[in-house]
Amino acid sequence: MDEFADRAPEPVWVVAANVVAWRRCGVGGQELRPGTKFFEGGAKVYVSGVYWGPGGDRVTVAGRERHTGRWIVIDTATRHLYNFRPKLVHTPRVLERLREERCARGFTEAHYAVDAAPVLERYARQYRAATAPGSPHPDRCLCHACLTGEALHTDDSSDEPAAAR
C-alpha cells in the first residue's frame, strides 16, 4: 500500500457562504422561491472559484445537494448567496469533490479569501437589488433583502461591479 494513500488531503482556503432562504424571480420579481434548484435555503456552500471578468456574478460552489444530500460542485449566481466569510476547509469529501472538478486550488492563500469575502458580499447585495429594480415587493415579502432589511439600504455608485461601470 502506498504511504500517501492514507494521508489526508491538504486543506484549502475557500470562501464559505449560505444560500438565501427565499429569492425573487419571475416577471417583476413577484414570485418567491425557496433556496435554489440545487440547494435548500440556509445551506452552507463553499465558494472555490469566482468569475471576476463579468463582475463576480457567477461563482463555483461545493455543497450538499437539496434532494439527495450528495456533495456537488456547480456554478451559481452570486446573488443567491450571502454571509460570505473565509474558511479553511479540512472536510475530506469536500476536498475530494473539488479535486474531481479541478477546483481544488481554492483561493491558494488565506489573504485572498479574506479579501474576496467582502467583495462577494457587496456584489451579491447589488445583484439582488438589480433583480427587479423599480418593482414593488409582494405583500409580506420573504425575499432575503426584505428579511434582512437590505432593501432599505442603497449603495452608492462607487460600489458598482467593474463590469457595470
Summary of the structure (lengths in Angstrom):
residues: 165
radius of gyration: 17.1
end to end distance: 56.3
largest distance: 63.4
contacts: 482
relative contact order: 0.22
helix: 30%
strand: 28%
